[in-house]
């Protein structure tokens, strides 16, 4: 008697002993594949798929064609956990949602959410993920009431390169970037993955269009201190007020001991962001985790600052002395709030 629930290709085996696994985050009221939804956006990939792969979630009572517009949240995960497809057809479709949980956290918040399965290391020499993503975004704007003035990209590791690339390749298309363990301005169209950074042109376009950014780093991982200075200069030169820049160009650092509780490395920041701080403010680095819950030894107030050391490199801590700001609102509220009234000087 067959005792397995999957066949040799890793797909569900209806002839096996077990019933299909039911996952509340998928299906009619959760995420559905582009294929199930009939979304057929041609892909530039040449590894066997004709259309872009992905998953989409729609809020309850959503109806296409209504006048109401919905914020659009797009999640792109990291290298190896994003979509790949082998020559024999085996693939990891679904990993992008299951690995870091960012897509699931955006459910039930009044937004359309979709996860694009950009290929990390397959797709062929002519594959241009940012063109595919651009076309999918416009498909959702045209067919699913997505608000073209409220588009957010959230990326994890290699996914931060992807979202930087998309935002820079199509100035004015994206309103908000959320980077977890990635470099501000790291990623540009026409360059190979992991190559290229924003030039003055990309930064000036970002400032011109008021592109918002919130960067989350692990203490012993990505260092954005130098990168953080660039938008301070460029945005203010473009006429944005000091108050606007302070509220819309954000940098948050999580202490390394938060990761240790879960046996994670400091490169797992997307998990910290979406497990704990998606809908709860972050108050201070003097915090521990007990029985899975955050316990603050002290709580700072909005506007207060804290410091972390970072890695010890050549006898010097690479983040020591920098003041990180405590923000009043949560990531969820910051993304979904009405555009700030603070504007150019």
Secondary structure, DSSP 8 states (H G I E B T S, - for coil): ----SB-TTSSB-TTSSS-----TTBSTTSBEEHHHHT---B-S--SS-SB--EEEE--TT--TTSS--EEEEEEE--TTTSB-B-TTS-B-TTHHHHTT-HHHHTTTSS-EEEEE--BSS-S-TT--HHHHHHHHHHHHHHHS-EEEEEEEEEEETHHHHHHHHHHHHSTTT--EEEEES--TT---TTS-TT-----HHHHHHHHHTT-EEEEEEETTS---HHHHHHHHHHHHHTTB-HHHHHHHEEEEEE-HHHHHHTT--TT-HHHHHHHHSSSS----SSEEEETTEEEESS---TT-EE-----EETTEETTTT--EE--SS-HHHHHHS---S--B-
